[in-house]
Protein backbone atom coordinates (compact mmCIF):
# COMPACT_ATOMS: atom_id res chain seq x y z
CA UNK A 1 0.00 0.00 0.00
CA UNK A 2 1.20 3.50 -0.88
CA UNK A 3 -0.18 5.97 1.63
CA UNK A 4 -0.09 9.74 2.13
CA UNK A 5 -1.08 11.23 5.49
CA UNK A 6 -2.45 14.77 5.57
CA UNK A 7 -2.55 16.59 8.92
CA UNK A 8 -2.18 20.14 10.22
CA UNK A 9 1.22 20.22 11.94
CA UNK A 10 4.29 17.96 12.13
CA UNK A 11 6.42 19.73 14.73
CA UNK A 12 7.86 16.90 16.90
CA UNK A 13 6.66 16.96 20.48
CA UNK A 14 4.36 19.95 19.97
CA UNK A 15 1.28 18.46 18.34
CA UNK A 16 -0.37 15.22 19.43
CA UNK A 17 -1.85 14.41 16.02
CA UNK A 18 1.47 15.11 14.29
CA UNK A 19 3.26 12.80 16.71
CA UNK A 20 0.55 10.18 16.10
CA UNK A 21 1.03 10.43 12.32
CA UNK A 22 4.82 10.14 12.63
CA UNK A 23 4.71 7.03 14.84
CA UNK A 24 1.94 5.33 12.84
CA UNK A 25 3.74 6.21 9.62
CA UNK A 26 7.06 4.64 10.62
CA UNK A 27 5.24 1.54 11.94
CA UNK A 28 3.58 1.16 8.54
CA UNK A 29 6.95 1.63 6.84
CA UNK A 30 8.42 -1.18 8.93
CA UNK A 31 5.44 -3.33 7.89
CA UNK A 32 6.45 -2.91 4.24
CA UNK A 33 4.20 -0.09 3.10
CA UNK A 34 5.23 3.15 1.37
CA UNK A 35 4.30 6.16 3.48
CA UNK A 36 4.71 9.94 3.35
CA UNK A 37 3.02 12.83 5.14
CA UNK A 38 2.03 16.44 4.53
CA UNK A 39 1.51 19.08 7.21
CA UNK A 40 -0.89 21.36 5.37
CA UNK A 41 -1.11 24.20 7.92
CA UNK A 42 2.03 24.02 10.07
CA UNK A 43 2.17 26.77 12.69
CA UNK A 44 5.75 26.07 13.79
CA UNK A 45 7.79 27.23 10.80
CA UNK A 46 8.09 30.14 8.38
CA UNK A 47 9.25 28.41 5.20
CA UNK A 48 8.38 25.25 3.31
CA UNK A 49 10.35 22.31 4.64
CA UNK A 50 11.04 18.85 3.18
CA UNK A 51 12.16 16.76 6.13
CA UNK A 52 13.11 13.26 7.22
CA UNK A 53 11.58 12.79 10.67
CA UNK A 54 12.75 9.96 12.92
CA UNK A 55 10.68 7.85 15.27
CA UNK A 56 12.08 4.74 16.96
CA UNK A 57 14.97 4.56 14.48
CA UNK A 58 12.85 4.73 11.31
CA UNK A 59 12.61 7.83 9.12
CA UNK A 60 9.44 9.26 7.60
CA UNK A 61 9.74 11.72 4.68
CA UNK A 62 7.38 14.67 5.13
CA UNK A 63 6.44 18.00 3.57
CA UNK A 64 5.66 20.83 5.99
CA UNK A 65 3.80 23.88 4.70
CA UNK A 66 3.69 26.97 6.94
CA UNK A 67 0.31 28.37 7.94
CA UNK A 68 1.65 31.85 7.11
CA UNK A 69 1.86 30.90 3.42
CA UNK A 70 -1.04 31.75 1.13
CA UNK A 71 -3.55 28.92 0.86
CA UNK A 72 -3.22 28.75 -2.92
CA UNK A 73 0.56 28.30 -2.65
CA UNK A 74 0.26 25.62 0.03
CA UNK A 75 -2.26 23.71 -2.04
CA UNK A 76 -0.06 23.95 -5.14
CA UNK A 77 2.98 22.53 -3.32
CA UNK A 78 0.90 19.82 -1.67
CA UNK A 79 -0.58 18.83 -5.04
CA UNK A 80 2.88 18.55 -6.61
CA UNK A 81 4.11 16.41 -3.68
CA UNK A 82 1.13 14.07 -3.97
CA UNK A 83 1.65 13.71 -7.70
CA UNK A 84 5.34 12.96 -7.16
CA UNK A 85 4.71 10.26 -4.53
CA UNK A 86 1.55 8.98 -6.29
CA UNK A 87 -0.09 7.26 -3.28
CA UNK A 88 -2.96 4.80 -3.61
CA UNK A 89 -4.66 6.16 -0.49
CA UNK A 90 -4.91 9.50 1.29
CA UNK A 91 -5.46 9.45 5.05
CA UNK A 92 -6.80 12.74 6.42
CA UNK A 93 -6.04 13.14 10.13
CA UNK A 94 -8.71 15.67 11.06
CA UNK A 95 -8.82 18.12 13.93
CA UNK A 96 -10.80 21.32 13.22
CA UNK A 97 -8.28 23.63 14.88
CA UNK A 98 -5.34 22.08 13.02
CA UNK A 99 -6.57 23.56 9.75
CA UNK A 100 -8.11 26.84 10.98
CA UNK A 101 -7.35 28.93 14.07
CA UNK A 102 -11.06 29.27 14.91
CA UNK A 103 -11.78 25.60 14.20
CA UNK A 104 -13.95 26.17 11.12
CA UNK A 105 -11.89 25.38 7.95
CA UNK A 106 -14.73 26.02 5.52
CA UNK A 107 -12.72 25.49 2.32
CA UNK A 108 -10.88 22.36 3.44
CA UNK A 109 -13.14 19.91 1.60
CA UNK A 110 -12.98 21.72 -1.74
CA UNK A 111 -9.22 22.24 -1.49
CA UNK A 112 -8.57 18.60 -0.59
CA UNK A 113 -10.82 17.39 -3.40
CA UNK A 114 -8.49 19.12 -5.90
CA UNK A 115 -5.40 17.58 -4.27
CA UNK A 116 -6.72 14.05 -3.88
CA UNK A 117 -8.39 13.68 -7.29
CA UNK A 118 -9.53 10.08 -7.80
CA UNK A 119 -7.49 8.45 -5.04
CA UNK A 120 -9.07 6.50 -2.20
CA UNK A 121 -9.72 8.54 0.93
CA UNK A 122 -9.65 7.60 4.61
CA UNK A 123 -10.54 10.01 7.44
CA UNK A 124 -9.64 9.69 11.09
CA UNK A 125 -11.59 12.24 13.12
CA UNK A 126 -9.39 12.90 16.14
CA UNK A 127 -11.88 15.62 17.06
CA UNK A 128 -15.33 16.40 15.69
CA UNK A 129 -17.43 19.31 16.96
CA UNK A 130 -17.51 20.79 20.45
CA UNK A 131 -19.49 18.27 22.49
CA UNK A 132 -20.34 20.53 25.46
CA UNK A 133 -20.56 24.09 24.08
CA UNK A 134 -20.95 26.81 26.71
CA UNK A 135 -22.46 30.11 25.66
CA UNK A 136 -23.71 31.39 22.33
CA UNK A 137 -20.31 31.66 20.63
CA UNK A 138 -19.36 28.03 21.33
CA UNK A 139 -22.82 26.83 20.30
CA UNK A 140 -22.45 28.62 16.96
CA UNK A 141 -18.95 27.15 16.55
CA UNK A 142 -20.21 23.62 17.30
CA UNK A 143 -23.05 23.96 14.78
CA UNK A 144 -20.63 25.26 12.13
CA UNK A 145 -18.18 22.41 12.81
CA UNK A 146 -20.95 19.84 12.52
CA UNK A 147 -22.05 21.29 9.17
CA UNK A 148 -18.44 21.44 7.98
CA UNK A 149 -17.83 17.77 8.79
CA UNK A 150 -20.99 16.74 6.93
CA UNK A 151 -19.84 18.74 3.89
CA UNK A 152 -16.31 17.32 4.14
CA UNK A 153 -17.60 13.75 4.05
CA UNK A 154 -20.02 14.55 1.22
CA UNK A 155 -17.26 16.12 -0.89
CA UNK A 156 -14.43 13.62 -0.26
CA UNK A 157 -16.62 10.47 -0.19
CA UNK A 158 -14.18 8.55 2.05
CA UNK A 159 -13.99 4.77 1.69
CA UNK A 160 -13.52 4.39 5.45
CA UNK A 161 -13.93 6.64 8.49
CA UNK A 162 -12.49 6.17 11.97
CA UNK A 163 -12.98 7.85 15.34
CA UNK A 164 -11.18 7.24 18.64
CA UNK A 165 -14.11 6.57 20.99
CA UNK A 166 -17.64 5.11 20.75
CA UNK A 167 -19.17 8.44 21.84
CA UNK A 168 -17.96 10.13 18.65
CA UNK A 169 -19.11 7.17 16.54
CA UNK A 170 -22.57 7.77 18.01
CA UNK A 171 -22.34 11.52 17.36
CA UNK A 172 -21.47 10.97 13.69
CA UNK A 173 -24.26 8.41 13.33
CA UNK A 174 -26.73 11.12 14.35
CA UNK A 175 -25.78 13.04 11.17
CA UNK A 176 -25.85 9.84 9.05
CA UNK A 177 -22.09 9.32 8.91
CA UNK A 178 -20.95 5.72 9.45
CA UNK A 179 -17.64 5.19 11.22
CA UNK A 180 -15.64 2.62 13.17
CA UNK A 181 -13.57 3.00 16.34
CA UNK A 182 -9.80 2.86 15.87
CA UNK A 183 -8.12 2.59 19.26
CA UNK A 184 -5.47 5.14 20.11
CA UNK A 185 -1.87 4.31 21.01
CA UNK A 186 0.52 6.36 23.12
CA UNK A 187 3.23 8.56 21.62
CA UNK A 188 5.53 7.97 24.62
CA UNK A 189 7.77 4.93 24.33
CA UNK A 190 10.73 3.65 26.33
CA UNK A 191 14.18 5.07 25.73
CA UNK A 192 17.38 5.20 27.75
CA UNK A 193 16.97 6.19 31.39
CA UNK A 194 17.95 9.84 31.48
CA UNK A 195 18.41 12.62 33.98
CA UNK A 196 15.68 15.19 33.51
CA UNK A 197 15.90 18.91 32.85
CA UNK A 198 16.67 21.54 35.45
CA UNK A 199 18.99 19.29 37.44
CA UNK A 200 16.15 16.95 38.38
CA UNK A 201 17.34 13.36 38.61
CA UNK A 202 15.50 10.09 38.19
CA UNK A 203 16.55 9.28 41.75
CA UNK A 204 14.73 12.37 42.99
CA UNK A 205 11.51 11.13 41.40
CA UNK A 206 12.05 7.54 42.50
CA UNK A 207 12.93 8.42 46.09
CA UNK A 208 11.01 7.73 49.26
CA UNK A 209 7.25 8.31 49.02
CA UNK A 210 4.74 8.20 46.19
CA UNK A 211 5.30 10.20 43.00
CA UNK A 212 2.19 11.16 41.03
CA UNK A 213 2.54 12.33 37.43
CA UNK A 214 0.55 15.22 35.95
CA UNK A 215 1.26 15.29 32.21
CA UNK A 216 -0.33 17.76 29.79
CA UNK A 217 -1.80 21.24 29.63
CA UNK A 218 -2.57 23.02 32.92
CA UNK A 219 -6.12 22.36 34.18
CA UNK A 220 -8.87 24.86 33.42
CA UNK A 221 -12.46 25.57 34.35
CA UNK A 222 -14.49 23.01 36.23
CA UNK A 223 -11.80 20.33 36.07
CA UNK A 224 -9.34 22.63 37.81
CA UNK A 225 -11.77 23.15 40.71
CA UNK A 226 -12.49 19.41 40.96
CA UNK A 227 -8.78 18.56 40.80
CA UNK A 228 -7.79 21.00 43.57
CA UNK A 229 -10.69 19.98 45.83
CA UNK A 230 -10.10 16.23 45.54
CA UNK A 231 -6.33 16.59 45.87
CA UNK A 232 -6.74 18.55 49.12
CA UNK A 233 -9.25 15.99 50.43
CA UNK A 234 -6.72 13.24 49.70
CA UNK A 235 -3.81 15.06 51.38
CA UNK A 236 -5.90 15.72 54.48
CA UNK A 237 -6.37 11.97 54.89
CA UNK A 238 -3.03 10.69 53.58
CA UNK A 239 -0.38 11.56 56.16
CA UNK A 240 2.52 10.06 54.20
CA UNK A 241 2.21 12.76 51.55
CA UNK A 242 3.10 12.62 47.86
CA UNK A 243 5.43 14.08 45.28
CA UNK A 244 3.44 15.78 42.49
CA UNK A 245 5.50 15.66 39.29
CA UNK A 246 4.42 18.18 36.64
CA UNK A 247 5.23 17.84 32.94
CA UNK A 248 3.72 20.84 31.14
CA UNK A 249 5.06 22.93 28.29
CA UNK A 250 6.49 26.30 29.29
CA UNK A 251 3.77 28.97 29.34
CA UNK A 252 2.22 31.64 31.54
CA UNK A 253 -0.65 29.23 32.25
CA UNK A 254 1.83 26.61 33.51
CA UNK A 255 3.61 29.13 35.72
CA UNK A 256 0.28 30.26 37.17
CA UNK A 257 -0.72 26.62 37.77
CA UNK A 258 2.51 25.89 39.66
CA UNK A 259 2.15 29.07 41.70
CA UNK A 260 -1.46 28.24 42.60
CA UNK A 261 -0.54 24.70 43.58
CA UNK A 262 2.23 25.85 45.90
CA UNK A 263 -0.07 28.42 47.47
CA UNK A 264 -3.10 26.15 47.90
CA UNK A 265 -1.08 23.13 49.08
CA UNK A 266 1.09 25.08 51.53
CA UNK A 267 1.04 23.25 54.83
CA UNK A 268 0.23 19.89 53.26
CA UNK A 269 2.74 17.08 52.82
CA UNK A 270 3.09 17.51 49.05
CA UNK A 271 6.33 18.20 47.21
CA UNK A 272 5.89 19.81 43.77
CA UNK A 273 8.47 18.96 41.11
CA UNK A 274 8.22 21.03 37.91
CA UNK A 275 9.94 19.19 35.03
CA UNK A 276 8.79 21.53 32.25
CA UNK A 277 8.69 20.05 28.75
CA UNK A 278 10.27 16.59 28.35
CA UNK A 279 11.17 14.44 25.35
CA UNK A 280 9.49 11.06 24.85
CA UNK A 281 12.35 9.06 26.40
CA UNK A 282 12.41 11.26 29.50
CA UNK A 283 8.64 11.00 29.88
CA UNK A 284 8.84 7.23 29.57
CA UNK A 285 11.41 7.20 32.35
CA UNK A 286 9.06 9.23 34.55
CA UNK A 287 6.17 6.86 33.85
CA UNK A 288 8.30 3.92 34.86
CA UNK A 289 9.31 5.57 38.16
CA UNK A 290 6.05 7.21 39.31
CA UNK A 291 3.42 5.31 41.30
CA UNK A 292 0.35 6.88 39.65
CA UNK A 293 -0.71 9.33 36.96
CA UNK A 294 -3.55 11.83 36.60
CA UNK A 295 -6.02 11.98 33.70
CA UNK A 296 -7.99 15.15 32.89
CA UNK A 297 -10.41 13.25 30.63
CA UNK A 298 -14.12 12.83 30.98
CA UNK A 299 -14.95 9.11 31.33
CA UNK A 300 -16.60 8.78 27.90
CA UNK A 301 -13.60 10.44 26.22
CA UNK A 302 -10.77 8.61 28.01
CA UNK A 303 -9.94 6.54 24.92
CA UNK A 304 -8.92 9.63 22.96
CA UNK A 305 -6.44 10.89 25.54
CA UNK A 306 -2.94 10.14 24.27
CA UNK A 307 -1.51 10.97 27.71
CA UNK A 308 -3.82 8.51 29.49
CA UNK A 309 -3.18 5.75 26.94
CA UNK A 310 0.59 6.24 27.25
CA UNK A 311 0.39 5.93 31.03
CA UNK A 312 -1.71 2.77 30.75
CA UNK A 313 0.73 1.30 28.20
CA UNK A 314 3.48 1.86 30.80
CA UNK A 315 1.40 0.03 33.41
CA UNK A 316 0.90 3.20 35.45
CA UNK A 317 -2.30 3.32 37.54
CA UNK A 318 -4.45 6.37 36.74
CA UNK A 319 -6.49 8.66 38.95
CA UNK A 320 -9.49 10.20 37.15
CA UNK A 321 -10.87 13.08 39.26
CA UNK A 322 -13.86 13.44 36.88
CA UNK A 323 -14.94 9.82 37.26
CA UNK A 324 -17.39 8.64 39.91
CA UNK A 325 -16.46 4.98 39.46
CA UNK A 326 -19.87 4.16 37.96
CA UNK A 327 -20.08 5.87 34.57
CA UNK A 328 -18.90 3.65 31.71
CA UNK A 329 -15.36 4.32 30.52
CA UNK A 330 -14.53 4.41 26.82
CA UNK A 331 -12.20 1.59 25.81
CA UNK A 332 -11.31 -1.68 27.48
CA UNK A 333 -7.54 -1.38 27.76
CA UNK A 334 -6.24 -2.05 31.29
CA UNK A 335 -9.40 -0.83 33.03
CA UNK A 336 -8.11 -2.42 36.24
CA UNK A 337 -5.56 0.42 36.42
CA UNK A 338 -8.14 3.23 36.39
CA UNK A 339 -9.49 4.65 39.67
CA UNK A 340 -11.79 7.46 40.83
CA UNK A 341 -9.73 7.89 44.02
CA UNK A 342 -6.03 8.85 44.15
CA UNK A 343 -5.38 6.67 47.19
CA UNK A 344 -6.50 3.55 45.33
CA UNK A 345 -4.35 4.43 42.32
CA UNK A 346 -1.23 4.92 44.44
CA UNK A 347 -1.73 1.59 46.23
CA UNK A 348 -2.46 -0.36 43.05
CA UNK A 349 0.20 -2.67 41.60
CA UNK A 350 1.85 -1.43 38.42
CA UNK A 351 2.00 -3.57 35.28
CA UNK A 352 4.67 -4.02 32.62
CA UNK A 353 4.95 -2.03 29.41
CA UNK A 354 2.42 -3.08 26.75
CA UNK A 355 2.42 -0.93 23.56
CA UNK A 356 -0.75 -0.78 21.46
CA UNK A 357 0.90 0.40 18.23
CA UNK A 358 1.09 -3.08 16.68
CA UNK A 359 -2.61 -3.76 17.21
CA UNK A 360 -3.57 -0.36 15.82
CA UNK A 361 -1.39 -0.82 12.72
CA UNK A 362 -3.06 -4.17 12.02
CA UNK A 363 -6.56 -2.71 12.44
CA UNK A 364 -5.72 0.38 10.37
CA UNK A 365 -4.17 -1.64 7.53
CA UNK A 366 -7.08 -4.07 7.31
CA UNK A 367 -9.59 -1.21 7.16
CA UNK A 368 -7.78 0.60 4.34
CA UNK A 369 -7.06 -2.54 2.32
CA UNK A 370 -10.66 -3.70 2.69
CA UNK A 371 -12.04 -0.41 1.33
N, C-alpha and C positions, 0 to 999 in steps of 0.2 A: 504494500500500500504506500502511495506517495501522498503525504499529508502536509497541509499548510495551516498552521494556527494563526488566527487573527485575534489580537487582544488590544487593550489600551496602552499599557506601559510594560516595559521589560527592564526596569532598573532593579538589579539584584538586591534583595533584602528590603526593598521599599514598597513593594506592591504584592499583595498576597496572590492575586490572580496571575501576575507575571511569574512569580516563583513557582506557582502550580504548573503553568505552561512549560517552563524550563525543565522541571523535574519529570513531568509526564513525557515531554518531548524526548529527553535523553533515554528514558526507559523504553520508549517505542523504537528509538534508534538501535538500542542494544538487542531488541527483539527482531531486528532485521528490516524494519520499515525505513522509508526515506522521509525525513521530517525537517521542516523549516518553520519559522515564525515571523510574523510582522507585528510590531507595536505601532498602531495606526494613529495614536494621539498621545505620544510620550511626553510627559510633563517634566522630565528630568534632564533634558538636554536641549541644546540650541541649534544643532546642526544634524543633518541626516547621518546615520551611523550604521555601517555594515559590521557586525560583530560576530565573534565566536564565543559563546557563553558556556562556561563549564559548570557541570553539576555532577558530583560523584565520579569525576574522572572522565566523563564523556562530554563532548563539545557539541552544542547546537548552534547552527548558523542562523542569525536573525537580522532583520532589517528594522531599525528604529527610526520613526518619523516624528519630529518634534511637534508638539501641539501649537507652537508659535508659527509654524509654517502655514501658508494658505491651504485651505482644504483641497483646492483643485490640484495643487502641486503634490500634496501628500498622496492623493488618489492616483495621480499619474505615475509616481514612483512605485507605489504599491502594485499597480497594474503591471508595470514592466517586470517587477520582481516575480509576480505570480506567473507571468508568461515565461520567464526564464526557467523557473523551477518546474513548471507544468505539473502541478499536483493533481491527483485523481479526486481528492476530497479537500474541502475547506471546513475547518472547525472554528466557529466563532465562539469565543469565550466572553460572554456578555455580562457586563455590569453597567448600568446606566451612566454612572458618574465617571466611568473610565473613558467614555467617548464624548462627554459634554459636562462642563463644570456645574451646571444646574440639574444634571441628570435627565435631560430630555433631548437626546440626539435625534431630532426630527428627520434629518436627511440621511441617517445611517443606512436604512434599507435600500434606498435608491442608489446611493453611492456604492454599496457593497454589491448590488445586482450587476453594476457595470464592471466591477473587478472580477467577480466570480464567473460570470458568463454561464456556460452550461455545465459547470462542474457540480458534483454532489456536495450538498451542504449539511453540516451538523451544527447544532447550537447547544451549548451548555450555558444555561442561565444560572450564573453564580448568585445573581440578585434579580428580582423581578421589580415589582412596584412596592412602595412603602406600605407595609402591612398594618401599621398602627399610626396613621397620620394624625397629628395634633394641630388643630387650628386650620383656618381656611387655606392658607398658603400650602401647607403640606397636603391637604385634601385635593387641591387643584393639581399639585405635582403628581400625586398618586394616580389620579384619573388620567392625566396626560401620559404617564409612564405605561399604564395599562393599555391605552389606545395605541401607543407607539409599539409595544410588543406585539399586539395583534396585527398591526400593519407590517412589522418586520417579518413575521411568520408568513403572512399572506404574500409578501413580495419575494422572499427568498425560497419559499416552499422547501423547507429542510426535509431531508430523508429521515432524520432521527433527531430527537430533542431530549436533553437530559436536564434534570435539576438535582440539587444536593439533598433535599429532604422531602418527605411525603407531604408536608404542609404546602409546599410550593407546587407540587404535582396537583394537589387538590385545587389550589388557586387558579392554575392554568386551565384545569378542566372546566372551571366555571365560565371561562371565555372560549370554550370549545377548542382548546389546544391540548393535544395528547402528548404526554411525556413519560419518561421513565426516570427512576432515581439512580443516579451514579454516585456511589459512596465517595466521600472525600478521603484524601490521605494527607498526612502531615508533611510540611516542608522542612521540618527539623529532623536531621538524621545524625547518627553518631559520627564523631570525628575523634581526633586525638584529644586527650584530656589537657586542657589549657588553663593557665592563669587568666583571670578575667581583667577587664579594664579598671583603671583607677586604683591599681594596687590591690584589688580584691583577689584573694586566693581561693582555690577550690577548698582548701582546708578550713577557711573561714566559714564557708557555706556548710561544710560537712561536719562542723564542730559539734559540741555538746548542745542538745536541745533540738527542737523541730524547726526545720526550715520550710516555709510555705512560699511558693512561687506565684507572683502576679506578673503575667506576661501579656502585653498588648497596650492599647491606648488607655489613657487615664479614664476612670469611670465618670459618667455624667448622669444628670437627671435623677430619676427615681432609683436606678440601680446604685448610684453613689450613696444615696441615703440608706438603702437597704444594706449595702456592704458595710458602711461605717457602723450602723446599729448592731448588726449581727456579729461583727468582729469585736465590738466592745462587750457585748453579752458573753461571747466566748472567753475573752480575756478576764472578765470578772470571775468566771468559774474555773479557769484553767491556771492554777498557780505556777505551773512550771514555765509558762511563757513560751513565746515563739520568736523566730527570726523571719521577718517578712521581706522577701527578696523581690525587688522590683526590676523588671526589664521593660522599659518604655523608651521610645525614641525621644531624643532631646527636643523639648518644646516648652513654652511658657505654661501650657496646661500640665505637663509633667512636673515642672518645678512647683506649681501651685498645689498639685496633688501631694507631693512629698512634704511640703510645708504644712498642709492641713493634717496629714497623717501624724506628723511629729507633734503638732499642737494638740490634736484630739486624743492621741494615745499617750500623752505625757502622764507619767505616774503608773502606767501599766507595764507589765513585764513583756515588752515587745521591742526587739531591736529591728531597725529599718535599714536595709542594705540596698542602696541605689546603684544598680549595675549599668544604667543607661542602655544604649543600643548594643546588642551582641550579635556576632555572626552565628551561623547555624551550628557549627561545631561547639562553640562556647555555650549556646543554649542547650544543646544536647547534654553537655557535661552537667549543667545546672539541673536538668530534669532527672539525671541519674543520681544526683546527690540530695535533692530536696525530698521531703517526706510527703508533701501534698502540693497540689496546684489549685488555682482559682479560675473558674469559668464565669464570664460575664453573660453568657447566653441565656436566652429564654429556653425552657425545656423543649418546646417543639421545634426550635431552631439549632439545637446543640450539634446536629450532624453537619452543619455548614460552618462550624467554627474550626478553622485550621489550627488555632492554638490548642483548643480542647482535644482535637484528634491527635495532635502531636504528643500531648501529655499522656493520653491513653496508650498510644503506641509505645511510649517509653515505660509503661507500667506504672505511671504516677497516679495515685488516687486523686480525685477531683472533688472540690467543694463547690456546689452550685448555690449561691445565696438566693437566687430567684426561684429555686425549686422547693416545693413543699413535700416532696417524697411520694406524692400520689399521682400527679399529672404524668401522662405518658411521655417518655423521652423519645426523641427522634433517633433512629438507629439502634442497632443491637450490639455494637462493638464494646466489649468489656464493661457492660453495665454494672457489674459487681464492684467497679472502682469509682462509681459516681454516688455522691452523698449530699443530702441537704444540710448536714451539720458538719462544721469544720472539725470538731473533735473526733467524729467517726472517720473522717478522711485521714487524719493524722495517724490514727491507731490502726488503720487498715494495712494489710500486707501488700507491698509492692510486687509487681510482676515483671517478667523479663521483657526485653524489647521485641515488638512484633509489628513490622512495617506492613502497611496496607497497599503499598504501591503496586505490588505484583498482581494482587486481586483486581485492582482498579484497571490496570493495563489490559488484563484479560477481558474484563467486562466491556471496556471501551472499544477494544479491537473487534470483538464479536458484534457489537452493535453497529459499527461502521461498515464492517464487511457484509453484514446481513442486509443492510439497506441498499 
